[in-house]
């Protein structure tokens, strides 16, 4: 099989042996795989794949057809359309993964959207509801709302009945984020008011202002630190709000934990996708042969929506 491959900090497309599914696993003929920030970090040698996943083939998002089932794999039939959030290896023509990480692809999603769905919606759902406990009527602030997880979080929060304020530095994307369901979209310096939940996708520089703008019993959930990992925390202010800060990542979790996150998305999010309530914005699609250019486009920034590699028909 052919796959996007990390070689000396660059992305090249190389041949690899075809993988074979083991117990409880399926072989997926990949049709689409989105790029994510984790792939960019892996390319730079800063974010290795968890044990058991390909170390030189990036890709956390995958969508395709079941080509073969391993022993004891019974959840999907050969030919079924599936998608999932995996530990790596998604940006190749074939991928083996445990069937419990996968979800069925709703008929309304084409391959590019299916290939860009799982990582961002699973991450956003886990952060907002499992970690942050967001409920209808609460006020939510999303820092970095124009990114993939941010656009998923905007839509999920709107569907839940929360009031969404989106912080987006690039003013060119304000209208697009508002169209996804944000009631207010502002540049970071213009964030105003107080919030029940703050989803932090930018990093430590926002920490002091986040604590200051918490409502009583408010929650800050940190899942992005691109702008910095170390900041100043006023514990007295946090105590006065009886607030809570949590931080999370999904990639390194156990199979059991990731399977649970997938089942929650399957149960609560896929019905909304099937009804057309949620969408996966796509900025660009590129064939696998142009993987290096796709990474350059991702690194350039300024996009709204996912960049997706496509394989086959």
C-alpha positions in Angstrom: 0.0 0.0 0.0 1.0 3.6 -0.4 0.9 6.0 2.5 2.0 9.5 3.6 5.2 8.9 5.5 7.3 11.0 7.9 11.0 11.0 6.7 13.5 13.4 8.3 10.8 15.9 9.2 9.2 15.9 5.8 6.2 14.1 4.3 6.7 11.8 1.4 4.5 9.1 -0.1 6.0 5.6 0.1 5.1 1.9 -0.3 4.5 -0.1 2.9 3.5 -3.7 3.5 -0.2 -4.3 3.5 -1.4 -4.8 7.1 -3.3 -7.8 8.3 -6.2 -7.6 10.9 -5.8 -9.5 14.2 -8.4 -10.5 16.8 -11.3 -8.0 17.0 -9.7 -5.9 14.2 -10.8 -4.9 10.7 -8.8 -3.9 7.6 -10.1 -0.6 6.2 -9.7 0.4 2.6 -9.2 4.1 3.3 -11.1 6.6 1.2 -10.4 9.8 3.1 -8.2 11.0 6.0 -8.1 14.5 7.4 -5.0 16.4 8.6 -4.9 17.5 12.2 -2.6 19.6 14.4 -1.3 16.3 15.9 -0.1 15.2 12.5 1.9 18.4 12.2 3.5 17.8 15.5 4.3 14.2 14.7 5.9 15.4 11.4 8.2 17.5 13.6 9.0 14.7 15.9 7.2 16.2 18.8 4.2 13.9 19.2 4.9 10.2 18.5 2.1 7.8 18.0 1.0 5.6 20.9 2.4 2.1 21.1 0.9 -0.3 18.6 0.2 2.3 15.9 2.5 3.1 12.9 5.2 5.5 14.0 6.0 6.8 10.5 2.5 7.1 9.0 0.4 10.0 10.5 -3.3 10.3 10.5 -5.9 10.2 13.3 -9.0 10.6 11.2 -10.0 7.8 8.8 -13.0 6.8 6.7 -13.4 4.0 4.3 -14.8 0.5 3.6 -14.3 -2.7 5.6 -12.1 -4.8 3.3 -11.5 -7.8 5.7 -12.4 -8.9 9.2 -10.0 -10.5 11.6 -10.9 -13.3 14.0 -13.8 -12.3 16.4 -14.6 -9.1 14.5 -18.3 -9.2 14.1 -19.6 -5.6 14.4 -19.2 -4.6 10.7 -19.6 -6.6 7.5 -17.2 -6.5 4.6 -18.1 -3.5 2.5 -19.6 -1.4 5.3 -18.7 2.3 5.4 -16.9 3.1 8.6 -15.1 6.0 10.2 -13.1 6.5 13.3 -10.6 8.3 15.5 -7.4 6.2 15.5 -4.0 6.4 17.1 -2.2 6.9 13.8 -1.7 5.4 10.3 -4.8 6.8 8.8 -3.1 8.6 5.9 -2.5 5.4 3.9 -4.5 3.3 1.5 -5.1 0.5 4.1 -5.4 0.6 7.9 -6.0 -2.0 10.6 -7.8 -1.0 13.7 -10.0 -2.5 16.4 -13.6 -2.5 15.4 -14.7 -0.8 18.6 -13.0 2.4 17.6 -15.2 2.7 14.5 -18.6 4.1 13.8 -20.9 3.7 10.8 -20.8 6.5 8.3 -24.2 8.3 7.9 -25.5 8.3 4.4 -25.5 12.1 4.3 -21.7 12.2 4.7 -19.5 11.9 1.6 -16.0 10.5 1.9 -14.2 13.8 2.6 -16.6 14.8 5.3 -16.5 11.3 6.9 -12.7 11.5 6.8 -12.8 14.8 8.7 -15.5 13.9 11.2 -14.2 11.6 14.0 -11.2 13.4 15.6 -12.8 16.8 15.9 -16.3 15.7 16.9 -15.1 13.1 19.4 -12.6 15.6 20.9 -15.2 18.3 21.1 -18.0 16.1 22.5 -15.7 14.7 25.2 -14.4 18.1 26.2 -17.8 19.9 26.3 -19.9 17.2 27.9 -17.8 14.5 29.5 -15.2 16.9 30.9 -17.1 20.3 31.0 -20.6 19.1 31.8 -22.1 21.7 29.5 -25.9 21.8 29.6 -28.7 23.7 27.8 -28.9 27.4 28.7 -25.3 27.7 29.9 -23.0 30.3 28.4 -19.9 28.9 26.6 -16.8 30.6 25.4 -14.7 28.8 22.8 -11.1 30.2 22.3 -9.9 29.2 18.8 -13.3 28.5 17.4 -12.3 28.5 13.7 -10.2 25.3 14.0 -11.6 21.8 13.4 -12.4 21.1 17.0 -13.7 24.6 17.4 -16.1 24.4 14.6 -17.4 21.0 15.9 -17.8 22.5 19.4 -19.8 25.4 18.1 -22.2 23.1 16.4 -22.5 20.7 19.3 -23.1 23.5 21.8 -25.7 25.1 19.6 -27.5 21.8 19.2 -27.5 21.4 23.0 -29.1 24.8 23.5 -26.1 26.6 25.0 -25.3 30.2 24.3 -22.1 30.2 22.2 -19.5 33.0 22.2 -16.6 32.3 19.7 -13.2 33.8 19.9 -11.6 33.9 16.5 -8.5 36.0 15.7 -9.0 36.0 11.9 -11.9 38.3 11.1 -12.3 36.8 7.7 -13.7 33.7 9.4 -16.2 35.4 11.7 -19.2 35.1 9.4 -18.4 31.4 8.7 -18.2 30.6 12.4 -21.4 32.5 13.1 -23.1 30.5 10.4 -22.2 27.3 12.2 -24.2 28.5 15.3 -22.1 30.9 17.3 -24.3 33.7 18.7 -21.4 36.1 19.1 -18.0 36.0 17.3 -15.2 38.3 18.4 -11.5 38.7 18.2 -9.9 37.5 21.5 -9.3 41.0 22.9 -13.0 41.8 22.6 -14.3 38.8 24.7 -16.8 40.2 27.2 -19.0 38.9 30.0 -18.8 35.7 32.1 -19.2 32.1 31.2 -20.2 28.8 32.7 -17.8 26.8 30.5 -14.7 27.9 28.7 -13.2 25.6 26.0 -9.5 26.5 25.7 -8.0 25.5 22.3 -5.3 28.2 22.2 -3.2 27.8 25.4 -1.8 29.3 28.6 -1.8 33.0 27.6 -5.6 33.0 28.0 -5.5 31.4 31.5 -5.7 34.6 33.7 -8.6 36.1 31.7 -10.4 32.8 31.6 -10.4 32.5 35.4 -11.5 36.1 35.8 -14.4 35.6 33.4 -15.8 32.4 35.0 -19.2 32.3 36.5 -19.7 30.8 39.9 -19.1 27.0 39.6 -17.6 27.6 36.1 -15.4 25.1 34.3 -12.4 25.6 32.1 -11.5 22.7 29.8 -8.0 22.9 28.2 -7.4 20.8 25.1 -5.0 23.0 23.1 -1.7 24.6 24.0 -0.3 25.8 20.7 0.2 29.3 22.0 2.0 28.1 25.2 1.8 25.5 27.9 2.9 27.5 31.0 0.9 30.4 32.5 0.1 32.2 35.7 -2.9 30.9 37.7 -4.5 32.9 40.5 -5.7 30.1 42.8 -7.5 32.6 45.0 -9.6 33.8 42.1 -10.4 30.3 41.1 -11.3 29.4 44.7 -13.6 32.4 44.9 -15.5 31.3 41.8 -15.5 27.7 43.2 -14.3 27.0 39.7 -12.6 24.0 38.1 -9.9 23.6 35.5 -9.4 20.3 33.7 -7.3 19.2 30.8 -7.5 16.3 28.5 -6.3 14.5 25.4 -7.8 11.5 23.6 -5.0 10.0 21.5 -3.1 8.2 24.3 -6.1 6.8 26.1 -6.7 3.1 26.4 -8.8 1.1 23.9 -11.6 0.9 26.5 -11.6 4.7 27.1 -11.5 5.5 23.4 -14.2 3.0 22.6 -16.5 4.6 25.2 -15.9 8.0 23.7 -16.8 6.6 20.3 -20.0 5.0 21.6 -21.1 8.3 23.1 -20.6 10.1 19.8 -22.4 7.3 18.0 -25.3 7.6 20.3 -25.6 11.3 20.7 -24.0 12.9 17.7 -24.5 10.7 14.7 -28.3 11.2 14.8 -27.8 14.9 14.5 -25.5 14.4 11.5 -28.1 12.2 9.9 -30.7 14.9 10.4 -28.4 17.5 8.8 -28.0 19.5 12.1 -24.2 19.1 12.1 -21.7 19.3 9.2 -18.0 19.0 8.6 -16.7 22.1 6.9 -14.1 21.2 4.2 -11.5 23.8 3.2 -9.7 21.6 0.7 -9.3 18.0 -0.6 -6.0 16.6 -2.0 -5.1 13.2 -3.5 -2.7 11.1 -1.5 0.0 11.8 -4.0 -0.1 15.5 -3.0 0.2 14.8 0.7 3.3 17.1 1.1 1.4 20.0 -0.4 -1.6 19.3 1.8 0.7 19.6 4.9 2.1 22.9 3.5 -1.4 24.2 3.1 -2.3 23.2 6.7 0.9 24.9 8.0 0.1 28.1 6.1 -3.1 28.6 8.2 -5.9 31.0 7.3 -8.4 28.2 6.6 -11.9 27.5 7.8 -12.6 23.7 7.7 -10.7 20.5 7.2 -7.9 19.6 4.8 -8.6 16.0 3.7 -6.5 13.5 1.8 -8.5 11.3 -0.6 -7.6 7.8 -1.7 -9.2 5.9 -4.6 -12.7 6.4 -6.0 
